[in-house]
Amino acid sequence: MAATAPNVTDDGDHDLSGPDAAGPNGSGRVRAASVILNVIEVLRCFTVDEPLQGVTEIAAKVGLHKSSVSRILATLEEQEVVERDPASRKFRLGLGLLAMAGPLLANLDVRQVSLPTLQDLSATTRETAALMLWSGSEAVTVEQVASPMQVKHTNPLGARHGTALSASVQVFLAEMPADRVRQLLGQGLPSLPDGSTAVEDYVGELAQVRERGYAVNLGQTSPEEVGIAAPVRDHRGDVVAAVLLAAPFFRVGPDRVAELGAACVAAAARVSARLGAVSP
């Protein structure tokens, strides 16, 4: 579709290059804002569930005339913000939009983004909340909000968790192919009994971690501590961090494991959303 110069229509799509674009009464600024809002509304029609949109569909959703929507899409296509699907000839978001979002995505520091959520999580659960990153063979503590309780479990920033049964380690391994997990276990990732049966059982348990949405270390690496962790995902859907809750064993009964697990999952989902992840 060839781009055409926009002109005044009866649905609020105005030409900004004419004499009314700048006037003493500010009418040009109002019209400019109207056009910008129309463009934003058009872009919001493209969703994960409905990535392909036609002119008629968009016009019905945003309340604009089809000719106005067509002109907006033509301009966006020219800038590669949208593109045509070869099969359906409908529009979808283009790589130009990703290029514009790139600087934002690149500068989102997961540690900085997660801190308010960790503070809320700790205040709500009354336990220590931490953010863990994967170093290649260990989970590393990079941020932490200590429990307000007198008896608590904390780790210094930079503390490393390298045992297979650590909740944060389970979260990262659960996203890896089974062969990679077996390789790491073979390279000496501790806490599993010797023998291939134990390894295969562990690989099966990681599948349950993925399905449940969080991992639990119920005193398996330290009899006095419970760890619960959930994955943080970025805009690509990749696991880039884990939110961890650490609590004294005596304070966490079976019923509270599920409660803390749900809180941890919700917190990880909020951090993920800040990183551009799409809710499943």
N, C-alpha and C positions, 0 to 999 in steps of 0.2 A: 504494500500500500504506500503510495507516495504521500509525503507530508504536504499539507496545504496550510496556508496562513489562516490562523483563526480569525473570525470576525464576530460581530455582535449577534447573539441569538436570543431568543426569548426565554432561555433557561439559565442565564447567568454566566455563559461562557463568552467572555469579552476579549476583544483585541486590545492589548496593552500598548500598542505602538501608535495609536491615533492621538488626536488632540486632547482626549479626555484622560490620557494616561497620567498626566500631572496637571493638577489644577489648584487654584487657590483654596478650594473647599475640600481638598483631600480626597476627591472621588476616585482618583486614579489608584490611590493606595488601597481603598476599599475593594475596588475591582480586582487589583492584584491579589489581595488576600483571598478573594472568592475563587479565583482561578487556582491558586495554590491548594486551597482546601479541596477543590474538585479533583485535582490530580492525586492528592493523598487518599481521598475516598476511593478513587479508581484502583489505586495500588492495593488498598486494603481488601479488595474483593478477591485477591489471589491468596488462597489459604492452603494449608497442607492437605486438607480434605478435598479441596476444589482448586487444584493448581492451574487448570485450563479454563479460560473464560472467553466467551464471545462478546461482541459488541452489544448485542441485544440483551444478554444476561447482565452485563455490567450496567447498562442503561437502566434496567429495571431495578437493580439493587441501589443505585445511587440517586435515582430520580432525575437524571439528565436526558436530554434528547440524544438519540443514537448518533446524530451527526457530530454533536459535541464530544461524545465519548470516542468516536472514530478519530477526531482530530487530536485528542489527548493521546490516544494510543499511537497514532502516527508519529507524534513528536517523541514519545517515550521509546518507540522502536528505533527511531533515528539515532537516539542516544544509547541504544542497546540496554535500556532499562527493562524493556519487555522484548520478547521475540515470538515469532509464530511457530506453532507446532506443525511440522511438515504434514502429518497425517490428517489432523482435524482442521487445520488452518485457524485454530483459535490461538489466543495469546497465552503466554506464560511469562513469569519473571525471567529476566535475562541476566547475563553475567555482569552487565554494567552496574546493576544494583549492588552486587556483591563487591565490586571494585570500590564503590563509594563507601560501603560498610566496612571495608578492610581495615582502615586505620582505627576505627572504633574497636573492632574485634581484636586487633593486634595489641591494643593498649589496655585491654581489660585484664587487670591483675587479679587473678583468682583469690589471692590472699586478701587484697584490699576489698574486693567485692564480697567476700564471705564474712568479714568481721562482724557487721551488724547482725547477720543471721546467727552466727555463733553466740553472740551476746544474748540474743533472744532465746536461743535454745538452752543455754545454761541457766538463764533466769527462770524459764518455764519448767525445766526438769530438775533444777537444783543440783545438777551434776556438771562435771567438767566437759566442755565441748572443745574439740580441736579439729584443725584442718590438716590432712595428710597428703603428701605428694609422693609419687613413685620414682625411685632413683634408678630403677633397672633391676634391682634385686631386693630392695628394702622400701618400707614406707617411712617417710621422714616427717616429723612434726614441724610445720612451718608457721602455725598460728594456734593460739590457745586462749580460752577464757575459763578461768578456774571456777570451780564450784563455790558457791557462797557458804557451804556447810563447813563446820570445823574439821570433820574427817572427810578427806577427799583424796582423789588420785590425780596427780599432775605429772607432766614430763617437761623437761627443759626444751626450749626451741632447738631444733636440730637433732633431737633424740630419734634414734632409728629402731624400727621394728622389723626384724628379719626372720621371724618364725612363722611357719606355714599356718599355724592356728590363730595368729593375731587377727583380729577382726578386720583391720584396715588392709592387711596383706591379702586376706581372703577376697576382699572387694576387688582389688586390682587383678588377682589371679583369675577370678571368675570371668573376667572379660577376655582372657587370653585363650587361644586355641589349646586344646587338651595336650597336644604334643609339646607345646612350649611350657606348659605347667609341669609335665613329666620331666622335661629337660632341666628346669629350675630345681625341681626336687632332687634330681640326680646329681646336681651340682652342689648339693649339701644344704639346701634350705631346711633348717632343723624343725623338730617337734613332731615328726611322724615316725612311727615304729618302722623297723626294717622290714623289707619285703614288698613285692609288687602288689599284693592284695591291698595293703594299707594305702598305697598310692592310688590305686583305682577307686577305692572307697572315697578317698579325698576328692578326686576328680568328680565323682558323682555328687558329693556334698556341695561342690562349687556350683553345680547346676541348680541345686536347691537355693543357694544364695542368690543366683540370678533371678530365679522365679519369685522368691520372697521379697527381694528388693533390699535386703540388708544382711549383714553377717554378724554372728554372735561368737564371742569368746567368753564362755561362762566359766571363768577360773581355770581355763586349760593351760595358759602360759604362766599365770600367777594365781595361786589359790585365794588371794585376797582381793582380786580385781575382776570386774566384768567390763568387757569392751563391746560396743555395738557400733557398726559402721555402715554407711550407705554411700553409693557412688555419686560423684558430681560429674555432669557431662557438659561438653562445650557445644557450640553451634553445629558441629559436625556429628554430634551424637557420641563422640569418643569420651571415655572416662579419663578425666584429667586430674581428679583429686578425690578424696574421700572425707566425709564428715564423720567424726568419731565422738562417741560419748563414752567417758570412762567413769566408773562408779565403784565404790567399795562393794565387795561381794555380799556382805550382810544386809545391804540396803536394796538388793535386787532379787526379789522372788520371781517365780515363774510368770505370774501375771504381769509383773512390771517389765519383764523382758519385751513383751509385745507392745506395751505402752511406750517404752523408750525407743523401740524399733520404729514404730510409726512416727514418733517425733523426729527421729533422725532422718528418716526417708523424706518427710515433709521439708525439713531444713535443707537437705541436699537438693531437693527439687527447686527450692527458692533460689539457691545459689546457681543452679543449672540454668534457670530461667534468666537470671542476670547475665549469664554468659551466652545467651542466645539459643539455648537448647529448646527443642520443641517437646511439649509434654506428650507422653505416649498415649 
